[in-house]
Amino acid sequence: MVRIKRSVNSKKSRRKTMKQAKGYTGARSRTLRAAKEQVMHAGADAFTHRKDKKGDFENSGSAELMLLHECMGYRTLNLFLV
């Protein structure tokens, strides 16, 4: 059997995490452990907030905004937003 070395894949995943953590303050952008945790939490929050944004738009109570959203492809809209 040939020995399989995994350093290339490990470094690739570490580089990916550190690239995603650019812009964070302190150790969150410099150390792998803190960056990995921060990227993981940021991804979870981003997913949750994307879903919340859709819900906020649907629950806004403005029928005109919903019609405007559905008719985005049309050039002439006879809607007046209040």
PyMOL commands that set and color helices and strands:
alter all, ss='L'
color gray80, all
select helices_A, chain A and resi 7-20+26-29+32-58+63-70
alter helices_A, ss='H'
color red, helices_A
deselect
rebuild
show_as cartoon
